[in-house]
Amino acid sequence: NFVMAMMFIVLPTFWVMALAWAGVRTGNIVQGLSTATSDAKGAGGRGAGMAMSAVSKK
């Protein structure tokens, strides 16, 4: 009975907790990458604005 309880209750609980932990870690990594590229996004937007203003003046 103890083995059956381990197979159907404890091990699936451990598995779900492990997947949740991995998902949280992956989410933090993706958020870090998104935050790290925000400066490049802003610089690209400013560069595009400068190019558009240079083209519209001519």
PDB file of N, CA, C and O in Angstrom:
ATOM      1  N   ASN A   1       0.819  -1.203   0.000  1.00  0.00           N
ATOM      2  CA  ASN A   1       0.000   0.000   0.000  1.00  0.00           C
ATOM      3  C   ASN A   1       0.860   1.263   0.000  1.00  0.00           C
ATOM      4  O   ASN A   1       0.514   2.267  -0.623  1.00  0.00           O
ATOM      5  N   PHE A   2       1.972   1.194   0.701  1.00  0.00           N
ATOM      6  CA  PHE A   2       2.856   2.355   0.736  1.00  0.00           C
ATOM      7  C   PHE A   2       3.423   2.646  -0.653  1.00  0.00           C
ATOM      8  O   PHE A   2       3.526   3.803  -1.060  1.00  0.00           O
ATOM      9  N   VAL A   3       3.785   1.600  -1.366  1.00  0.00           N
ATOM     10  CA  VAL A   3       4.331   1.773  -2.716  1.00  0.00           C
ATOM     11  C   VAL A   3       3.273   2.359  -3.642  1.00  0.00           C
ATOM     12  O   VAL A   3       3.582   3.216  -4.470  1.00  0.00           O
ATOM     13  N   MET A   4       2.060   1.918  -3.517  1.00  0.00           N
ATOM     14  CA  MET A   4       0.980   2.456  -4.345  1.00  0.00           C
ATOM     15  C   MET A   4       0.723   3.924  -4.034  1.00  0.00           C
ATOM     16  O   MET A   4       0.489   4.722  -4.942  1.00  0.00           O
ATOM     17  N   ALA A   5       0.765   4.278  -2.766  1.00  0.00           N
ATOM     18  CA  ALA A   5       0.593   5.684  -2.396  1.00  0.00           C
ATOM     19  C   ALA A   5       1.718   6.526  -2.974  1.00  0.00           C
ATOM     20  O   ALA A   5       1.475   7.635  -3.448  1.00  0.00           O
ATOM     21  N   MET A   6       2.932   6.025  -2.943  1.00  0.00           N
ATOM     22  CA  MET A   6       4.066   6.753  -3.515  1.00  0.00           C
ATOM     23  C   MET A   6       3.890   6.939  -5.016  1.00  0.00           C
ATOM     24  O   MET A   6       4.184   8.007  -5.553  1.00  0.00           O
ATOM     25  N   MET A   7       3.410   5.901  -5.693  1.00  0.00           N
ATOM     26  CA  MET A   7       3.287   5.963  -7.144  1.00  0.00           C
ATOM     27  C   MET A   7       2.192   6.920  -7.591  1.00  0.00           C
ATOM     28  O   MET A   7       2.358   7.612  -8.596  1.00  0.00           O
ATOM     29  N   PHE A   8       1.107   6.975  -6.887  1.00  0.00           N
ATOM     30  CA  PHE A   8      -0.047   7.726  -7.356  1.00  0.00           C
ATOM     31  C   PHE A   8      -0.237   9.079  -6.687  1.00  0.00           C
ATOM     32  O   PHE A   8      -1.009   9.896  -7.190  1.00  0.00           O
ATOM     33  N   ILE A   9       0.429   9.345  -5.588  1.00  0.00           N
ATOM     34  CA  ILE A   9       0.239  10.613  -4.883  1.00  0.00           C
ATOM     35  C   ILE A   9       1.537  11.401  -4.795  1.00  0.00           C
ATOM     36  O   ILE A   9       1.600  12.545  -5.245  1.00  0.00           O
ATOM     37  N   VAL A  10       2.557  10.809  -4.229  1.00  0.00           N
ATOM     38  CA  VAL A  10       3.782  11.550  -3.931  1.00  0.00           C
ATOM     39  C   VAL A  10       4.592  11.833  -5.189  1.00  0.00           C
ATOM     40  O   VAL A  10       5.008  12.972  -5.399  1.00  0.00           O
ATOM     41  N   LEU A  11       4.825  10.838  -6.025  1.00  0.00           N
ATOM     42  CA  LEU A  11       5.646  11.045  -7.211  1.00  0.00           C
ATOM     43  C   LEU A  11       5.021  12.026  -8.211  1.00  0.00           C
ATOM     44  O   LEU A  11       5.742  12.879  -8.729  1.00  0.00           O
ATOM     45  N   PRO A  12       3.721  11.949  -8.507  1.00  0.00           N
ATOM     46  CA  PRO A  12       3.144  12.972  -9.389  1.00  0.00           C
ATOM     47  C   PRO A  12       3.207  14.379  -8.783  1.00  0.00           C
ATOM     48  O   PRO A  12       3.390  15.360  -9.504  1.00  0.00           O
ATOM     49  N   THR A  13       3.056  14.472  -7.476  1.00  0.00           N
ATOM     50  CA  THR A  13       3.179  15.776  -6.827  1.00  0.00           C
ATOM     51  C   THR A  13       4.587  16.322  -6.993  1.00  0.00           C
ATOM     52  O   THR A  13       4.769  17.501  -7.299  1.00  0.00           O
ATOM     53  N   PHE A  14       5.574  15.475  -6.794  1.00  0.00           N
ATOM     54  CA  PHE A  14       6.961  15.893  -6.987  1.00  0.00           C
ATOM     55  C   PHE A  14       7.207  16.299  -8.431  1.00  0.00           C
ATOM     56  O   PHE A  14       7.897  17.286  -8.685  1.00  0.00           O
ATOM     57  N   TRP A  15       6.654  15.556  -9.378  1.00  0.00           N
ATOM     58  CA  TRP A  15       6.835  15.854 -10.797  1.00  0.00           C
ATOM     59  C   TRP A  15       6.220  17.211 -11.156  1.00  0.00           C
ATOM     60  O   TRP A  15       6.841  18.003 -11.864  1.00  0.00           O
ATOM     61  N   VAL A  16       5.026  17.479 -10.679  1.00  0.00           N
ATOM     62  CA  VAL A  16       4.374  18.757 -10.966  1.00  0.00           C
ATOM     63  C   VAL A  16       5.153  19.907 -10.337  1.00  0.00           C
ATOM     64  O   VAL A  16       5.301  20.967 -10.946  1.00  0.00           O
ATOM     65  N   MET A  17       5.646  19.701  -9.134  1.00  0.00           N
ATOM     66  CA  MET A  17       6.442  20.751  -8.488  1.00  0.00           C
ATOM     67  C   MET A  17       7.738  21.005  -9.257  1.00  0.00           C
ATOM     68  O   MET A  17       8.163  22.154  -9.382  1.00  0.00           O
ATOM     69  N   ALA A  18       8.365  19.959  -9.768  1.00  0.00           N
ATOM     70  CA  ALA A  18       9.596  20.120 -10.544  1.00  0.00           C
ATOM     71  C   ALA A  18       9.323  20.875 -11.841  1.00  0.00           C
ATOM     72  O   ALA A  18      10.108  21.740 -12.230  1.00  0.00           O
ATOM     73  N   LEU A  19       8.223  20.558 -12.508  1.00  0.00           N
ATOM     74  CA  LEU A  19       7.875  21.272 -13.736  1.00  0.00           C
ATOM     75  C   LEU A  19       7.532  22.729 -13.457  1.00  0.00           C
ATOM     76  O   LEU A  19       7.887  23.608 -14.243  1.00  0.00           O
ATOM     77  N   ALA A  20       6.851  22.994 -12.357  1.00  0.00           N
ATOM     78  CA  ALA A  20       6.534  24.378 -11.994  1.00  0.00           C
ATOM     79  C   ALA A  20       7.811  25.154 -11.700  1.00  0.00           C
ATOM     80  O   ALA A  20       7.941  26.306 -12.114  1.00  0.00           O
ATOM     81  N   TRP A  21       8.752  24.542 -10.996  1.00  0.00           N
ATOM     82  CA  TRP A  21      10.027  25.199 -10.700  1.00  0.00           C
ATOM     83  C   TRP A  21      10.772  25.519 -11.995  1.00  0.00           C
ATOM     84  O   TRP A  21      11.314  26.613 -12.152  1.00  0.00           O
ATOM     85  N   ALA A  22      10.796  24.559 -12.921  1.00  0.00           N
ATOM     86  CA  ALA A  22      11.477  24.784 -14.198  1.00  0.00           C
ATOM     87  C   ALA A  22      10.788  25.891 -14.993  1.00  0.00           C
ATOM     88  O   ALA A  22      11.456  26.689 -15.650  1.00  0.00           O
ATOM     89  N   GLY A  23       9.466  25.945 -14.938  1.00  0.00           N
ATOM     90  CA  GLY A  23       8.740  26.998 -15.639  1.00  0.00           C
ATOM     91  C   GLY A  23       9.019  28.375 -15.074  1.00  0.00           C
ATOM     92  O   GLY A  23       9.160  29.342 -15.823  1.00  0.00           O
ATOM     93  N   VAL A  24       9.098  28.467 -13.768  1.00  0.00           N
ATOM     94  CA  VAL A  24       9.405  29.754 -13.139  1.00  0.00           C
ATOM     95  C   VAL A  24      10.814  30.190 -13.513  1.00  0.00           C
ATOM     96  O   VAL A  24      11.037  31.359 -13.829  1.00  0.00           O
ATOM     97  N   ARG A  25      11.769  29.265 -13.480  1.00  0.00           N
ATOM     98  CA  ARG A  25      13.147  29.591 -13.849  1.00  0.00           C
ATOM     99  C   ARG A  25      13.223  30.050 -15.303  1.00  0.00           C
ATOM    100  O   ARG A  25      13.915  31.020 -15.611  1.00  0.00           O
ATOM    101  N   THR A  26      12.518  29.361 -16.194  1.00  0.00           N
ATOM    102  CA  THR A  26      12.517  29.734 -17.603  1.00  0.00           C
ATOM    103  C   THR A  26      11.872  31.100 -17.792  1.00  0.00           C
ATOM    104  O   THR A  26      12.358  31.908 -18.583  1.00  0.00           O
ATOM    105  N   GLY A  27      10.798  31.364 -17.085  1.00  0.00           N
ATOM    106  CA  GLY A  27      10.152  32.673 -17.162  1.00  0.00           C
ATOM    107  C   GLY A  27      11.065  33.787 -16.701  1.00  0.00           C
ATOM    108  O   GLY A  27      11.080  34.861 -17.302  1.00  0.00           O
ATOM    109  N   ASN A  28      11.827  33.554 -15.647  1.00  0.00           N
ATOM    110  CA  ASN A  28      12.769  34.564 -15.176  1.00  0.00           C
ATOM    111  C   ASN A  28      13.867  34.817 -16.200  1.00  0.00           C
ATOM    112  O   ASN A  28      14.282  35.959 -16.394  1.00  0.00           O
ATOM    113  N   ILE A  29      14.339  33.765 -16.852  1.00  0.00           N
ATOM    114  CA  ILE A  29      15.378  33.932 -17.872  1.00  0.00           C
ATOM    115  C   ILE A  29      14.840  34.729 -19.055  1.00  0.00           C
ATOM    116  O   ILE A  29      15.513  35.632 -19.553  1.00  0.00           O
ATOM    117  N   VAL A  30      13.637  34.401 -19.505  1.00  0.00           N
ATOM    118  CA  VAL A  30      13.046  35.110 -20.639  1.00  0.00           C
ATOM    119  C   VAL A  30      12.791  36.572 -20.281  1.00  0.00           C
ATOM    120  O   VAL A  30      13.008  37.457 -21.109  1.00  0.00           O
ATOM    121  N   GLN A  31      12.336  36.833 -19.067  1.00  0.00           N
ATOM    122  CA  GLN A  31      12.119  38.211 -18.642  1.00  0.00           C
ATOM    123  C   GLN A  31      13.439  38.972 -18.591  1.00  0.00           C
ATOM    124  O   GLN A  31      13.488  40.146 -18.958  1.00  0.00           O
ATOM    125  N   GLY A  32      14.497  38.324 -18.146  1.00  0.00           N
ATOM    126  CA  GLY A  32      15.812  38.957 -18.134  1.00  0.00           C
ATOM    127  C   GLY A  32      16.289  39.294 -19.532  1.00  0.00           C
ATOM    128  O   GLY A  32      16.861  40.362 -19.754  1.00  0.00           O
ATOM    129  N   LEU A  33      16.060  38.393 -20.479  1.00  0.00           N
ATOM    130  CA  LEU A  33      16.439  38.679 -21.866  1.00  0.00           C
ATOM    131  C   LEU A  33      15.624  39.834 -22.428  1.00  0.00           C
ATOM    132  O   LEU A  33      16.155  40.673 -23.156  1.00  0.00           O
ATOM    133  N   SER A  34      14.356  39.882 -22.099  1.00  0.00           N
ATOM    134  CA  SER A  34      13.505  40.970 -22.574  1.00  0.00           C
ATOM    135  C   SER A  34      13.951  42.308 -22.003  1.00  0.00           C
ATOM    136  O   SER A  34      13.984  43.313 -22.712  1.00  0.00           O
ATOM    137  N   THR A  35      14.292  42.317 -20.726  1.00  0.00           N
ATOM    138  CA  THR A  35      14.764  43.545 -20.091  1.00  0.00           C
ATOM    139  C   THR A  35      16.116  43.963 -20.653  1.00  0.00           C
ATOM    140  O   THR A  35      16.381  45.153 -20.822  1.00  0.00           O
ATOM    141  N   ALA A  36      16.967  42.990 -20.942  1.00  0.00           N
ATOM    142  CA  ALA A  36      18.304  43.297 -21.447  1.00  0.00           C
ATOM    143  C   ALA A  36      18.259  43.911 -22.837  1.00  0.00           C
ATOM    144  O   ALA A  36      19.147  44.687 -23.189  1.00  0.00           O
ATOM    145  N   THR A  37      17.254  43.586 -23.632  1.00  0.00           N
ATOM    146  CA  THR A  37      17.189  44.111 -24.993  1.00  0.00           C
ATOM    147  C   THR A  37      16.362  45.388 -25.095  1.00  0.00           C
ATOM    148  O   THR A  37      16.182  45.908 -26.196  1.00  0.00           O
ATOM    149  N   SER A  38      15.862  45.901 -23.992  1.00  0.00           N
ATOM    150  CA  SER A  38      15.036  47.113 -24.064  1.00  0.00           C
ATOM    151  C   SER A  38      15.859  48.325 -24.490  1.00  0.00           C
ATOM    152  O   SER A  38      15.338  49.201 -25.180  1.00  0.00           O
ATOM    153  N   ASP A  39      17.129  48.399 -24.098  1.00  0.00           N
ATOM    154  CA  ASP A  39      17.978  49.512 -24.532  1.00  0.00           C
ATOM    155  C   ASP A  39      18.198  49.478 -26.041  1.00  0.00           C
ATOM    156  O   ASP A  39      18.172  50.520 -26.696  1.00  0.00           O
ATOM    157  N   ALA A  40      18.411  48.295 -26.590  1.00  0.00           N
ATOM    158  CA  ALA A  40      18.586  48.165 -28.036  1.00  0.00           C
ATOM    159  C   ALA A  40      17.299  48.541 -28.767  1.00  0.00           C
ATOM    160  O   ALA A  40      17.339  49.136 -29.843  1.00  0.00           O
ATOM    161  N   LYS A  41      16.174  48.191 -28.179  1.00  0.00           N
ATOM    162  CA  LYS A  41      14.891  48.546 -28.790  1.00  0.00           C
ATOM    163  C   LYS A  41      14.728  50.060 -28.842  1.00  0.00           C
ATOM    164  O   LYS A  41      14.301  50.613 -29.855  1.00  0.00           O
ATOM    165  N   GLY A  42      15.068  50.721 -27.749  1.00  0.00           N
ATOM    166  CA  GLY A  42      14.966  52.177 -27.712  1.00  0.00           C
ATOM    167  C   GLY A  42      15.922  52.841 -28.692  1.00  0.00           C
ATOM    168  O   GLY A  42      15.556  53.808 -29.361  1.00  0.00           O
ATOM    169  N   ALA A  43      17.151  52.324 -28.780  1.00  0.00           N
ATOM    170  CA  ALA A  43      18.128  52.889 -29.706  1.00  0.00           C
ATOM    171  C   ALA A  43      17.681  52.688 -31.149  1.00  0.00           C
ATOM    172  O   ALA A  43      17.854  53.576 -31.983  1.00  0.00           O
ATOM    173  N   GLY A  44      17.112  51.538 -31.442  1.00  0.00           N
ATOM    174  CA  GLY A  44      16.607  51.294 -32.791  1.00  0.00           C
ATOM    175  C   GLY A  44      15.463  52.228 -33.140  1.00  0.00           C
ATOM    176  O   GLY A  44      15.364  52.701 -34.272  1.00  0.00           O
ATOM    177  N   GLY A  45      14.608  52.491 -32.178  1.00  0.00           N
ATOM    178  CA  GLY A  45      13.506  53.421 -32.411  1.00  0.00           C
ATOM    179  C   GLY A  45      14.000  54.836 -32.658  1.00  0.00           C
ATOM    180  O   GLY A  45      13.491  55.540 -33.530  1.00  0.00           O
ATOM    181  N   ARG A  46      14.996  55.245 -31.883  1.00  0.00           N
ATOM    182  CA  ARG A  46      15.564  56.584 -32.094  1.00  0.00           C
ATOM    183  C   ARG A  46      16.269  56.670 -33.442  1.00  0.00           C
ATOM    184  O   ARG A  46      16.161  57.684 -34.132  1.00  0.00           O
ATOM    185  N   GLY A  47      16.993  55.615 -33.825  1.00  0.00           N
ATOM    186  CA  GLY A  47      17.681  55.606 -35.119  1.00  0.00           C
ATOM    187  C   GLY A  47      16.694  55.663 -36.268  1.00  0.00           C
ATOM    188  O   GLY A  47      16.926  56.366 -37.252  1.00  0.00           O
ATOM    189  N   ALA A  48      15.612  54.942 -36.157  1.00  0.00           N
ATOM    190  CA  ALA A  48      14.592  54.972 -37.206  1.00  0.00           C
ATOM    191  C   ALA A  48      13.955  56.351 -37.289  1.00  0.00           C
ATOM    192  O   ALA A  48      13.671  56.844 -38.381  1.00  0.00           O
ATOM    193  N   GLY A  49      13.734  56.971 -36.143  1.00  0.00           N
ATOM    194  CA  GLY A  49      13.168  58.321 -36.140  1.00  0.00           C
ATOM    195  C   GLY A  49      14.103  59.325 -36.788  1.00  0.00           C
ATOM    196  O   GLY A  49      13.663  60.206 -37.526  1.00  0.00           O
ATOM    197  N   MET A  50      15.397  59.193 -36.511  1.00  0.00           N
ATOM    198  CA  MET A  50      16.380  60.090 -37.132  1.00  0.00           C
ATOM    199  C   MET A  50      16.431  59.873 -38.641  1.00  0.00           C
ATOM    200  O   MET A  50      16.532  60.837 -39.399  1.00  0.00           O
ATOM    201  N   ALA A  51      16.362  58.632 -39.081  1.00  0.00           N
ATOM    202  CA  ALA A  51      16.384  58.340 -40.514  1.00  0.00           C
ATOM    203  C   ALA A  51      15.136  58.886 -41.194  1.00  0.00           C
ATOM    204  O   ALA A  51      15.217  59.444 -42.288  1.00  0.00           O
ATOM    205  N   MET A  52      14.000  58.731 -40.561  1.00  0.00           N
ATOM    206  CA  MET A  52      12.759  59.246 -41.152  1.00  0.00           C
ATOM    207  C   MET A  52      12.776  60.763 -41.248  1.00  0.00           C
ATOM    208  O   MET A  52      12.317  61.331 -42.239  1.00  0.00           O
ATOM    209  N   SER A  53      13.306  61.422 -40.215  1.00  0.00           N
ATOM    210  CA  SER A  53      13.359  62.885 -40.270  1.00  0.00           C
ATOM    211  C   SER A  53      14.362  63.349 -41.318  1.00  0.00           C
ATOM    212  O   SER A  53      14.133  64.371 -41.966  1.00  0.00           O
ATOM    213  N   ALA A  54      15.463  62.632 -41.503  1.00  0.00           N
ATOM    214  CA  ALA A  54      16.442  63.005 -42.524  1.00  0.00           C
ATOM    215  C   ALA A  54      15.858  62.815 -43.919  1.00  0.00           C
ATOM    216  O   ALA A  54      16.112  63.626 -44.809  1.00  0.00           O
ATOM    217  N   VAL A  55      15.092  61.772 -44.118  1.00  0.00           N
ATOM    218  CA  VAL A  55      14.490  61.516 -45.428  1.00  0.00           C
ATOM    219  C   VAL A  55      13.387  62.525 -45.711  1.00  0.00           C
ATOM    220  O   VAL A  55      13.239  62.973 -46.848  1.00  0.00           O
ATOM    221  N   SER A  56      12.619  62.885 -44.706  1.00  0.00           N
ATOM    222  CA  SER A  56      11.499  63.801 -44.936  1.00  0.00           C
ATOM    223  C   SER A  56      11.970  65.234 -45.177  1.00  0.00           C
ATOM    224  O   SER A  56      11.239  66.013 -45.789  1.00  0.00           O
ATOM    225  N   LYS A  57      13.162  65.606 -44.718  1.00  0.00           N
ATOM    226  CA  LYS A  57      13.680  66.959 -44.944  1.00  0.00           C
ATOM    227  C   LYS A  57      14.151  67.150 -46.378  1.00  0.00           C
ATOM    228  O   LYS A  57      14.134  68.272 -46.884  1.00  0.00           O
ATOM    229  N   LYS A  58      14.569  66.081 -47.038  1.00  0.00           N
ATOM    230  CA  LYS A  58      15.109  66.216 -48.402  1.00  0.00           C
ATOM    231  C   LYS A  58      14.060  66.152 -49.450  1.00  0.00           C
ATOM    232  O   LYS A  58      14.367  66.250 -50.638  1.00  0.00           O
TER     233      LYS A  58
END
